[in-house]
Amino acid sequence: MDKKLNKKIVIVAALVACIAIVVTVIVMVNFKKPEPSPPPTTTEKETTTEPFVLLSEIEHEFRTKQIIGRIVSEDLNIDCNLVFGTTNECLNLGAGIHKTSSLPGFYTPPVIAGHCQTVFKGFKNAEIGHKITIEMPYGNYVYEIKEIKIIDKSEFSFSILKEPIDQAIFYTCYPFEKANYTKKLRLFLYCDRVSGDRILDDISGPNFQENENIVTE
């Protein structure tokens, strides 16, 4: 009797062990490790590096009346020299950049003048969106007209030349017709930079003069 009982116990224990093994195998087969959590997303803005030219690698110290570039615009039918200075002698050679302003490519604006009867006569057809290109030995700079103003020449403040605005400012005498009096009005074109490499000032910067009067007839 005891032997039969012991035999049954052994059989039951063996069945229980087999069942336990089967259950363990099933659990292990169906068990999935938890997937790792994705790394937290960041909201940092992408940074881009704008192309630039080194000031030390380009010519940036000029003499008065020196031709330093060219101004062209298909929209305004303009194609003329860019001259350093805005004296009458300079403006007889082309459009003149003020010595107190920056070269194209700096973070402050170049200011460029021209006679309304000659190089800038196309300004009479200027419209918002028209483009003007300044061609320099170190690169071309495309600007788009964003604002057109007609103001008295005394109202223009040269303090804007020190402001970090990404523009070029062009102007000419107004009205465009010849007059037997000294014109006091000026037509200004404020143009945003569309393309052109920045100038990285890795030296002291251009040695521009401090004062130069607004151009007159």
MIPA-763714 format. One line per field, with one value per residue: residue number from 1; x, y negated, z negated of N, C-alpha, C, CB in turn. Coordinates in Angstrom, 2 decimals. Glycine has a CB too. Layout:
residues N
resi: c(NUM	...) $
n.px: c(X	...) $
n.py: c(Y	...) $
n.pz: c(Z	...) $
ca.px: c(X	...) $
ca.py: c(Y	...) $
ca.pz: c(Z	...) $
c.px: c(X	...) $
c.py: c(Y	...) $
c.pz: c(Z	...) $
cb.px: c(X	...) $
cb.py: c(Y	...) $
cb.pz: c(Z	...) $
end
This chain:
residues 217
resi: c(1	2	3	4	5	6	7	8	9	10	11	12	13	14	15	16	17	18	19	20	21	22	23	24	25	26	27	28	29	30	31	32	33	34	35	36	37	38	39	40	41	42	43	44	45	46	47	48	49	50	51	52	53	54	55	56	57	58	59	60	61	62	63	64	65	66	67	68	69	70	71	72	73	74	75	76	77	78	79	80	81	82	83	84	85	86	87	88	89	90	91	92	93	94	95	96	97	98	99	100	101	102	103	104	105	106	107	108	109	110	111	112	113	114	115	116	117	118	119	120	121	122	123	124	125	126	127	128	129	130	131	132	133	134	135	136	137	138	139	140	141	142	143	144	145	146	147	148	149	150	151	152	153	154	155	156	157	158	159	160	161	162	163	164	165	166	167	168	169	170	171	172	173	174	175	176	177	178	179	180	181	182	183	184	185	186	187	188	189	190	191	192	193	194	195	196	197	198	199	200	201	202	203	204	205	206	207	208	209	210	211	212	213	214	215	216	217) $
n.px: c(0.82	1.85	3.88	2.48	1.26	3.44	4.40	2.39	2.62	5.13	4.64	2.73	4.25	6.16	4.53	3.65	6.09	6.73	4.63	5.23	7.64	6.82	5.06	6.88	8.55	6.69	6.04	8.55	8.97	6.96	7.55	8.42	10.99	10.83	10.69	13.27	12.89	12.38	14.94	14.77	13.23	14.62	14.11	15.76	16.82	17.87	21.17	22.85	25.68	26.64	28.09	31.29	33.71	37.07	38.13	40.79	41.70	40.82	40.80	40.41	40.96	40.79	41.37	40.14	37.97	38.64	37.81	35.91	34.14	31.09	27.78	24.80	21.62	19.01	16.32	16.15	17.63	20.41	23.90	26.87	29.98	31.19	32.29	34.74	33.79	31.84	32.09	31.73	33.54	33.91	31.32	31.08	32.30	30.81	28.51	28.69	30.11	29.59	32.17	31.86	30.27	29.71	31.39	29.76	28.50	29.17	27.76	26.54	25.00	25.93	26.03	25.00	25.38	24.16	23.97	20.85	20.39	22.08	23.77	21.87	19.39	17.51	16.16	13.74	11.88	11.69	10.48	8.91	10.47	12.07	15.41	18.85	22.23	25.38	28.52	31.43	35.02	35.36	33.01	29.51	26.67	23.33	20.52	17.22	14.60	12.87	11.69	10.72	11.55	10.95	12.57	13.57	16.94	18.17	16.91	17.89	19.56	22.81	23.34	22.27	24.12	25.62	24.04	23.02	21.80	20.58	20.96	21.25	21.61	20.46	20.56	19.36	19.18	16.10	13.35	13.58	13.85	15.64	16.57	16.51	17.36	18.74	18.36	16.60	15.39	15.58	15.57	15.26	16.26	15.66	17.11	16.91	19.31	19.69	21.39	24.88	28.10	28.98	31.22	33.85	35.26	38.39	40.41	41.23	39.36	37.80	39.31	37.52	36.63	35.27	33.29	31.14	29.43	25.97	25.17	24.96	23.52) $
n.py: c(1.19	-1.26	-1.44	-1.72	-4.19	-5.84	-5.62	-6.87	-9.44	-10.14	-10.07	-12.11	-14.28	-14.34	-14.97	-17.51	-18.85	-18.69	-20.17	-22.64	-23.20	-23.39	-25.60	-27.55	-27.67	-28.55	-31.08	-32.35	-32.35	-34.05	-36.33	-39.69	-41.99	-45.24	-47.99	-50.36	-53.72	-56.46	-58.89	-62.08	-64.70	-67.67	-71.19	-72.93	-75.45	-75.03	-75.77	-77.83	-78.57	-81.47	-82.16	-83.79	-86.43	-87.24	-90.29	-90.96	-89.78	-91.12	-94.08	-97.12	-99.69	-102.75	-105.33	-108.64	-109.01	-106.61	-103.80	-101.24	-99.21	-98.03	-98.99	-97.49	-97.05	-95.43	-95.90	-98.66	-99.68	-100.27	-100.64	-101.17	-102.66	-102.11	-104.39	-105.58	-107.85	-110.94	-113.38	-116.02	-115.48	-112.75	-111.79	-112.35	-110.27	-108.06	-106.26	-107.17	-105.94	-106.68	-107.80	-107.57	-105.43	-101.83	-99.13	-96.98	-94.06	-94.33	-94.66	-97.03	-99.67	-100.30	-103.49	-105.07	-107.39	-109.12	-110.95	-112.24	-112.77	-111.26	-108.53	-107.47	-107.89	-106.04	-105.61	-106.88	-105.11	-103.33	-100.68	-98.95	-95.89	-95.77	-94.98	-95.59	-95.26	-95.19	-94.97	-93.72	-93.29	-91.12	-89.75	-89.48	-91.51	-91.38	-93.42	-94.23	-96.47	-97.85	-100.05	-103.32	-106.67	-110.18	-112.92	-115.95	-116.96	-117.67	-116.21	-113.68	-111.44	-110.79	-109.02	-106.59	-105.14	-103.81	-101.89	-98.48	-97.36	-95.33	-96.38	-98.27	-101.66	-103.78	-106.89	-109.88	-113.12	-115.02	-116.68	-114.65	-116.07	-118.71	-121.70	-125.21	-125.85	-125.11	-121.84	-120.58	-118.31	-114.73	-111.49	-108.46	-105.07	-102.29	-99.30	-95.83	-93.29	-90.56	-88.55	-87.59	-87.39	-87.73	-90.13	-89.38	-91.01	-90.77	-92.36	-95.74	-97.14	-99.15	-102.29	-104.68	-108.09	-110.66	-112.57	-113.63	-115.49	-115.37	-114.69	-117.32	-119.22) $
n.pz: c(0.00	-0.85	0.99	3.38	2.91	2.64	5.21	6.70	5.69	6.64	9.37	9.61	8.73	10.73	12.92	12.13	12.15	14.86	15.94	14.82	16.06	18.74	18.59	17.81	20.06	21.99	20.96	21.10	23.86	24.77	23.49	23.66	23.79	22.40	24.66	25.09	23.93	26.17	26.82	25.19	26.97	28.33	28.41	29.57	31.85	35.22	36.15	38.43	40.42	41.86	45.04	45.31	45.85	45.12	43.75	43.78	46.05	48.24	50.33	48.65	47.96	49.35	51.83	52.45	55.22	56.30	58.26	57.09	57.48	59.03	60.06	60.90	62.48	63.88	63.65	63.28	65.29	64.93	64.97	63.86	62.64	59.29	57.04	54.74	52.47	52.47	53.68	56.17	58.22	57.87	58.41	61.05	62.17	61.69	59.54	56.09	53.08	49.69	47.59	44.91	44.56	44.65	46.41	48.83	47.32	44.67	41.32	41.06	43.00	46.47	48.02	50.86	53.46	56.38	59.48	60.64	63.27	64.69	63.88	62.05	63.21	63.78	61.44	61.39	62.17	60.14	58.10	55.35	54.61	56.84	57.93	57.09	57.83	56.29	57.42	56.22	55.86	54.16	54.18	55.18	54.37	53.83	53.66	52.57	53.23	50.57	49.45	50.39	50.27	50.28	49.23	47.52	47.88	45.53	43.61	43.49	41.43	40.48	38.50	38.92	40.23	38.42	37.43	36.96	39.53	42.14	44.87	47.96	48.84	51.26	53.03	54.69	56.29	56.30	57.85	60.92	63.25	64.93	63.22	62.43	59.96	56.71	55.79	53.04	52.23	51.82	53.24	51.73	51.66	49.81	49.34	48.88	48.12	50.25	51.12	50.84	49.42	45.96	44.44	42.40	39.81	39.12	38.39	37.54	39.02	41.67	42.35	42.30	43.09	40.97	41.59	44.20	46.53	47.56	50.94	53.32	56.05) $
ca.px: c(0.00	2.76	4.63	1.59	1.07	4.68	4.51	1.47	3.19	6.24	4.05	2.12	5.33	6.76	3.60	3.70	7.36	6.62	3.74	5.95	8.62	6.10	4.59	8.04	8.97	5.70	6.20	9.80	8.82	6.06	8.01	9.11	11.64	10.28	11.51	13.81	12.19	13.14	15.60	13.93	13.44	15.00	13.47	16.77	16.77	19.04	22.06	23.53	26.80	26.57	29.41	31.90	35.06	37.87	38.49	42.23	42.00	40.29	41.18	39.36	41.41	40.74	41.60	39.02	37.81	39.03	36.71	36.05	33.16	30.13	26.37	23.99	20.21	18.19	15.02	16.23	18.49	21.59	25.18	27.83	31.06	31.04	33.47	34.92	33.58	30.64	32.33	31.29	34.50	33.61	30.04	31.24	32.87	29.83	27.84	29.71	29.81	30.04	33.33	31.43	29.46	30.43	31.39	28.77	28.92	29.24	26.47	26.00	24.67	26.59	25.17	25.53	24.73	24.38	23.21	19.57	20.39	23.03	23.85	20.67	18.16	16.54	15.43	12.39	11.00	11.90	9.31	9.20	10.74	13.15	16.69	20.08	23.40	26.67	29.57	32.70	36.04	35.27	31.71	28.36	25.66	22.04	19.62	15.85	13.98	11.80	11.05	11.10	11.23	11.39	12.69	14.54	18.27	18.55	16.22	18.59	20.48	23.93	23.45	21.84	25.29	26.19	23.04	23.19	20.68	21.07	20.45	22.04	20.78	20.81	19.76	19.66	18.42	14.71	12.85	14.57	14.00	16.59	15.98	17.41	17.53	19.38	17.37	16.74	14.79	16.32	14.83	16.03	15.84	16.15	17.11	17.34	20.27	19.13	22.50	26.22	28.79	29.33	32.63	34.25	36.31	39.42	41.38	40.60	38.25	38.11	39.62	36.71	36.60	34.14	32.24	31.03	28.10	25.06	25.47	24.08	23.70) $
ca.py: c(0.00	-2.41	-1.53	-2.29	-5.61	-6.55	-5.65	-7.91	-10.75	-10.40	-10.38	-13.45	-15.26	-14.44	-15.72	-18.92	-19.41	-18.86	-21.31	-23.86	-23.46	-23.86	-26.97	-28.44	-27.85	-29.40	-32.46	-32.92	-32.60	-35.19	-37.50	-40.70	-43.04	-46.57	-48.78	-51.56	-54.97	-57.29	-60.02	-63.28	-65.61	-69.03	-72.23	-73.90	-75.83	-74.68	-76.90	-77.83	-79.50	-82.21	-82.31	-85.09	-86.70	-87.93	-91.65	-91.01	-89.18	-91.94	-95.49	-97.86	-101.06	-103.33	-106.77	-109.33	-108.87	-105.27	-102.91	-100.06	-98.18	-98.39	-98.87	-97.11	-96.70	-95.29	-96.51	-100.12	-100.04	-100.92	-99.94	-102.26	-102.45	-102.49	-105.19	-105.87	-109.28	-111.53	-114.73	-116.15	-114.77	-111.31	-111.48	-112.44	-108.99	-107.01	-106.42	-107.28	-105.42	-107.60	-107.33	-107.31	-104.21	-100.56	-98.40	-95.91	-92.86	-94.60	-94.66	-98.39	-99.83	-101.21	-104.57	-105.32	-108.51	-109.25	-112.04	-111.80	-112.98	-110.35	-107.12	-107.03	-108.38	-104.95	-105.59	-107.41	-103.95	-102.39	-100.12	-97.94	-94.58	-95.85	-94.56	-96.30	-94.46	-95.85	-94.02	-94.04	-92.29	-89.97	-89.11	-90.28	-91.72	-91.69	-94.10	-94.39	-97.69	-97.63	-101.32	-104.47	-107.90	-111.48	-113.78	-117.04	-116.41	-117.95	-115.27	-112.40	-111.36	-109.88	-108.06	-105.27	-104.44	-103.01	-100.92	-97.14	-97.00	-94.56	-97.10	-99.28	-102.85	-104.52	-108.11	-110.82	-114.37	-114.95	-115.82	-114.20	-117.05	-119.78	-122.85	-126.36	-126.12	-124.00	-120.88	-120.23	-117.01	-113.54	-110.23	-107.40	-103.68	-101.44	-97.99	-94.70	-92.37	-89.26	-87.60	-88.17	-86.93	-88.69	-90.42	-89.15	-91.97	-90.12	-93.40	-96.92	-97.62	-100.23	-103.59	-105.66	-109.43	-110.85	-113.48	-113.95	-116.06	-114.76	-115.23	-118.38	-119.39) $
ca.pz: c(0.00	-0.92	2.23	4.40	2.58	2.99	6.66	7.15	5.33	7.57	10.69	9.52	8.64	12.06	13.78	11.71	12.62	16.31	16.19	14.45	17.11	19.94	18.33	17.82	21.46	22.67	20.46	21.61	25.29	24.98	22.73	24.45	23.00	22.71	25.56	24.43	24.23	27.11	26.15	25.18	28.10	27.95	29.21	29.98	33.24	36.00	36.37	39.72	40.50	43.11	45.66	45.04	46.34	44.12	44.11	44.01	47.34	49.33	50.28	47.94	47.74	50.69	51.99	53.08	56.68	56.76	58.66	56.22	57.84	60.07	59.69	62.06	62.21	65.08	63.37	63.34	66.41	64.35	65.11	63.67	61.68	57.89	56.75	53.31	52.21	53.08	54.19	57.55	59.07	57.76	59.04	62.50	62.59	61.45	58.25	55.04	51.74	48.64	46.82	43.54	44.51	44.75	47.66	48.86	46.61	43.23	40.62	41.15	44.42	47.39	48.51	52.20	54.13	57.82	60.11	61.19	64.72	65.34	63.47	61.31	63.83	63.76	60.17	61.57	62.38	59.02	57.43	54.32	55.19	57.83	57.37	57.46	57.47	56.13	57.74	55.58	56.19	53.26	54.29	55.62	53.33	54.42	52.74	53.06	52.72	49.61	49.08	51.21	49.56	50.80	48.06	47.59	47.62	44.13	42.73	43.42	40.29	40.71	37.40	39.42	40.75	37.33	36.98	37.56	40.41	43.28	46.02	48.66	49.04	52.46	53.13	55.76	56.18	56.75	58.92	61.89	64.31	64.68	62.54	62.33	58.54	56.00	55.31	51.63	51.98	52.22	53.31	51.07	51.80	48.73	49.99	48.05	48.74	50.65	51.17	50.73	48.21	44.92	44.19	41.02	39.49	38.30	38.05	36.92	39.83	42.60	41.75	42.99	42.54	40.07	42.08	45.61	46.70	48.51	52.25	53.89	57.50) $
c.px: c(0.85	3.52	3.78	1.40	2.30	4.82	3.61	2.02	4.30	5.69	3.46	3.18	5.98	5.87	3.62	4.97	7.31	5.76	4.46	6.96	7.95	5.63	5.74	8.52	8.02	5.86	7.44	9.70	8.01	6.52	8.79	9.72	11.03	11.24	12.02	13.06	13.02	13.79	14.72	14.27	13.77	14.34	14.47	16.65	18.05	19.88	22.73	24.64	26.77	27.97	29.98	33.25	35.79	38.27	39.98	42.62	41.47	40.81	40.06	39.79	41.59	41.08	40.37	39.11	38.25	37.78	36.89	35.07	32.24	28.71	25.58	22.57	19.47	16.84	15.03	17.14	19.72	22.81	26.27	28.91	30.59	32.36	33.55	34.87	32.37	30.85	31.85	32.23	34.24	32.36	30.07	31.79	31.89	29.03	28.91	29.24	30.38	31.19	32.96	30.61	30.34	30.48	30.25	29.32	29.06	27.83	25.86	25.90	25.65	25.58	25.79	24.70	25.04	23.53	21.95	19.50	21.28	22.89	22.58	19.38	17.08	15.74	14.01	11.38	11.08	10.58	9.77	9.38	11.80	14.49	17.85	21.25	24.64	27.74	30.89	33.73	35.93	33.91	30.61	27.30	24.37	21.14	18.26	15.22	12.81	11.06	11.60	10.64	11.72	11.38	13.63	15.90	18.71	17.91	16.94	19.62	21.57	24.12	23.05	23.03	25.94	25.23	23.21	21.97	21.24	20.52	21.57	21.09	21.32	19.99	20.25	18.83	17.03	14.15	13.93	14.81	15.03	15.86	17.01	17.58	18.21	18.32	17.65	16.17	15.70	15.37	15.74	15.40	16.49	15.99	17.66	18.33	19.58	20.21	23.82	26.84	29.06	30.84	32.90	35.45	37.31	40.59	40.62	39.44	38.67	38.35	38.86	36.80	35.29	33.01	32.31	29.61	27.29	25.25	24.47	24.36	24.97) $
c.py: c(-1.24	-2.58	-2.14	-3.79	-6.41	-6.67	-6.73	-9.30	-11.14	-10.80	-11.79	-14.52	-15.46	-15.23	-17.21	-19.59	-19.65	-20.07	-22.63	-24.23	-24.01	-25.30	-27.96	-28.73	-28.77	-30.86	-33.11	-33.24	-33.86	-36.46	-38.44	-41.75	-44.39	-47.34	-50.02	-52.80	-55.80	-58.45	-61.26	-64.19	-66.99	-70.01	-73.29	-74.18	-75.40	-75.93	-76.74	-78.85	-80.17	-82.34	-83.70	-85.18	-87.48	-89.32	-91.75	-90.50	-89.98	-93.37	-96.29	-99.29	-101.71	-104.82	-107.37	-109.23	-107.50	-104.47	-101.59	-98.94	-98.67	-98.18	-98.57	-96.77	-96.62	-95.97	-98.01	-100.61	-100.83	-100.03	-101.01	-101.87	-102.77	-103.13	-105.47	-107.38	-109.80	-112.99	-114.79	-115.44	-113.26	-110.95	-111.68	-111.13	-107.83	-107.31	-106.40	-106.72	-106.38	-106.98	-107.01	-106.03	-102.99	-100.05	-97.39	-94.65	-93.06	-94.59	-96.05	-98.74	-100.68	-102.26	-105.09	-106.38	-108.50	-110.36	-111.50	-111.97	-111.99	-108.92	-106.61	-107.56	-107.30	-104.87	-106.13	-106.28	-102.94	-101.97	-99.14	-96.58	-94.59	-95.54	-95.38	-95.45	-95.35	-94.79	-94.51	-92.98	-91.01	-89.29	-90.05	-90.33	-92.20	-92.28	-94.29	-95.61	-97.35	-98.90	-102.42	-105.73	-109.11	-112.44	-114.93	-116.50	-116.63	-116.96	-113.93	-112.44	-110.34	-108.90	-106.66	-104.47	-103.56	-101.93	-99.58	-96.74	-96.39	-95.16	-97.84	-100.44	-103.61	-105.82	-108.98	-112.07	-114.21	-116.38	-115.52	-115.21	-118.11	-120.97	-123.97	-126.80	-124.91	-123.09	-120.51	-118.84	-115.89	-112.34	-109.14	-106.03	-102.88	-99.99	-96.91	-93.82	-91.03	-88.19	-88.34	-87.80	-88.07	-88.92	-90.23	-90.05	-91.31	-91.07	-94.60	-97.47	-98.77	-101.54	-104.68	-107.02	-109.64	-111.67	-113.63	-114.37	-115.27	-115.44	-116.29	-118.47	-120.19) $
c.pz: c(0.00	0.37	3.33	4.18	2.99	4.50	7.24	6.88	6.30	8.94	10.70	9.51	10.00	13.00	13.46	12.23	14.12	16.67	15.92	15.53	18.36	19.77	18.39	19.25	22.19	22.26	21.05	23.10	25.55	24.26	23.65	23.53	23.36	23.60	24.85	24.85	25.20	26.36	26.21	26.34	27.58	28.89	29.64	31.47	33.95	36.24	37.72	39.69	41.87	43.71	45.40	45.73	45.26	44.61	44.47	45.40	48.52	49.21	49.62	47.58	49.10	50.66	52.67	54.60	57.21	57.12	57.93	56.58	58.95	59.54	60.95	61.61	63.53	64.88	63.60	64.47	65.94	64.56	65.03	62.68	60.27	57.47	55.26	53.11	52.94	53.46	55.64	58.51	59.05	58.55	60.55	63.07	62.42	60.20	57.16	53.72	50.70	47.85	45.38	43.42	44.71	46.18	47.66	48.18	45.11	42.64	40.52	42.64	45.22	47.86	49.80	52.90	55.61	58.38	60.79	62.70	65.46	64.81	62.79	61.93	63.87	62.47	60.31	61.78	61.24	58.40	56.35	54.99	56.26	57.16	57.94	56.97	57.37	56.36	57.15	55.97	55.35	53.30	54.74	54.52	53.98	53.35	53.40	52.41	51.80	49.24	49.97	50.49	50.33	49.62	48.36	47.19	46.16	43.16	42.61	42.30	40.57	39.56	37.85	39.92	39.69	36.84	37.68	38.37	41.68	44.57	46.74	48.93	50.26	52.49	54.28	55.56	56.78	56.83	59.97	63.00	63.93	64.06	62.47	60.88	57.90	55.41	53.87	51.31	52.49	52.25	52.77	51.37	50.68	49.18	49.06	48.83	49.01	50.65	51.14	49.41	47.24	44.89	42.71	40.73	38.54	38.02	37.52	37.73	40.72	41.88	42.49	42.30	41.79	40.67	43.59	45.87	47.73	49.86	52.67	55.37	57.76) $
cb.px: c(-0.93	3.73	5.13	0.22	0.79	5.92	4.16	0.11	3.73	7.15	2.96	1.24	6.37	7.02	2.17	3.64	8.52	6.04	2.46	6.67	9.40	4.89	3.90	9.19	9.05	4.26	6.29	10.96	8.15	4.68	8.90	8.14	13.18	10.01	10.72	15.29	11.90	12.23	16.96	14.09	12.19	16.54	12.33	18.18	16.55	18.64	23.10	22.55	28.16	25.93	29.31	32.06	35.04	39.11	38.16	42.95	41.45	38.73	41.48	38.98	42.74	39.36	42.91	38.98	38.59	39.85	36.68	35.84	32.34	30.37	25.84	24.63	19.54	18.00	14.60	16.73	17.70	21.37	25.26	27.12	32.28	30.66	33.45	36.26	34.81	29.46	33.84	31.19	35.93	33.42	28.96	32.17	34.13	30.51	26.77	30.10	30.38	28.88	34.44	30.62	28.35	29.79	32.76	28.36	30.21	29.94	26.63	26.89	23.31	27.20	25.00	25.56	25.17	24.09	24.09	18.45	20.83	24.48	25.02	20.77	18.44	17.23	16.18	12.35	11.37	12.80	8.37	8.05	9.50	13.18	16.93	20.12	23.63	26.81	29.70	32.55	37.42	35.57	31.33	27.75	26.16	21.39	20.20	15.00	13.52	12.36	11.28	10.48	11.83	10.46	13.17	14.13	19.28	18.15	14.81	19.28	19.71	25.19	22.57	20.81	26.31	26.58	21.62	23.44	19.80	20.67	19.35	22.68	20.78	20.56	19.82	19.41	19.17	13.84	11.65	14.13	12.65	17.30	15.47	16.88	16.15	20.32	17.35	16.04	13.41	17.53	14.36	16.09	16.22	15.37	17.92	16.12	21.53	18.48	22.42	26.17	30.09	28.84	33.00	34.59	35.71	39.93	42.26	41.62	37.09	37.00	41.15	35.26	36.77	34.60	32.35	31.45	28.19	23.59	25.50	24.31	22.47) $
cb.py: c(-0.01	-2.26	-0.15	-1.59	-5.78	-5.83	-4.29	-7.74	-10.73	-9.14	-9.35	-13.56	-14.83	-13.06	-15.18	-19.04	-18.48	-17.59	-21.20	-23.69	-22.18	-22.95	-27.05	-27.83	-26.50	-28.92	-32.47	-31.95	-31.40	-34.83	-37.08	-41.37	-43.05	-47.37	-49.17	-51.72	-55.77	-57.82	-60.32	-64.04	-65.66	-69.21	-72.87	-73.40	-77.34	-74.01	-77.03	-78.11	-78.77	-83.61	-82.05	-85.31	-87.50	-87.11	-92.61	-90.22	-87.79	-91.93	-96.04	-97.11	-101.12	-103.12	-107.04	-110.80	-109.96	-104.54	-102.69	-100.45	-97.77	-97.54	-100.17	-95.90	-97.74	-93.80	-96.21	-100.67	-100.85	-101.22	-99.11	-103.52	-103.30	-101.25	-106.51	-105.29	-110.07	-111.41	-115.12	-117.63	-115.06	-110.91	-112.33	-113.61	-108.70	-105.65	-105.30	-108.72	-103.98	-107.95	-108.39	-108.47	-104.26	-99.51	-97.70	-95.59	-92.38	-95.96	-94.07	-99.43	-100.44	-100.44	-105.72	-104.02	-109.83	-107.94	-112.78	-112.57	-114.39	-110.84	-106.94	-107.47	-108.88	-103.66	-106.40	-108.38	-103.27	-103.03	-99.41	-97.89	-94.02	-97.25	-93.08	-97.75	-93.35	-96.53	-93.82	-94.12	-92.88	-90.41	-88.50	-89.69	-92.75	-90.42	-95.46	-93.13	-98.59	-97.00	-101.65	-104.39	-107.89	-111.99	-112.98	-118.23	-117.04	-119.37	-115.05	-112.09	-111.01	-110.68	-108.50	-105.43	-105.44	-103.91	-101.46	-96.10	-98.25	-93.07	-98.09	-98.72	-103.76	-103.67	-108.89	-110.20	-115.52	-114.05	-116.47	-112.90	-117.71	-120.21	-122.47	-127.52	-126.42	-124.53	-119.63	-121.27	-116.92	-113.29	-109.91	-107.64	-103.10	-101.70	-98.03	-93.86	-92.17	-89.36	-86.70	-89.70	-86.24	-88.20	-91.87	-87.64	-93.25	-88.86	-93.79	-98.01	-98.03	-100.39	-103.87	-105.19	-110.49	-111.50	-114.85	-112.74	-117.52	-114.86	-114.12	-119.77	-120.10) $
cb.pz: c(-1.19	-2.08	2.66	4.37	1.08	2.40	7.26	6.48	3.89	7.70	11.06	8.27	7.61	12.63	13.63	10.17	12.27	16.96	15.32	13.10	17.45	20.23	16.96	17.01	22.19	22.34	18.92	21.36	25.97	24.53	21.53	25.45	23.25	21.41	26.82	24.74	22.93	28.24	26.78	23.86	29.01	27.97	28.44	29.62	33.37	37.33	35.24	40.87	40.27	42.90	47.17	43.52	47.70	43.75	42.97	42.96	47.40	49.33	51.71	46.68	46.89	51.30	52.84	52.63	57.39	55.67	60.22	54.79	56.62	61.37	58.99	62.81	61.26	65.44	61.94	62.02	67.46	62.84	66.46	63.19	62.04	56.97	57.55	52.78	52.62	52.12	54.08	57.93	58.61	56.28	58.44	62.86	61.79	61.32	58.02	54.86	51.55	47.70	46.85	43.02	45.58	43.84	47.89	50.31	47.17	42.96	39.24	40.37	44.54	48.61	47.44	53.03	53.51	58.53	61.12	60.55	65.03	65.14	62.54	59.86	65.23	63.98	59.13	62.76	63.68	57.96	58.45	53.25	55.74	58.50	57.65	56.84	58.51	54.71	59.29	54.04	56.01	51.85	52.98	56.91	52.26	55.06	52.30	52.77	53.88	48.36	47.58	52.66	48.15	51.98	46.84	46.67	48.56	43.76	43.23	44.77	39.00	40.93	36.22	40.54	41.27	36.18	37.21	36.46	40.73	43.16	45.60	50.00	47.76	53.75	51.81	57.15	56.87	55.79	59.60	62.50	64.63	65.99	61.11	63.17	57.84	54.88	56.20	50.77	52.65	51.26	54.79	49.54	53.21	47.37	51.28	47.59	47.83	52.04	52.42	50.88	48.58	43.54	44.65	40.76	38.85	38.99	39.30	36.72	38.96	43.61	41.78	43.06	43.64	38.81	41.42	46.52	47.13	48.03	53.28	53.19	58.13) $
end
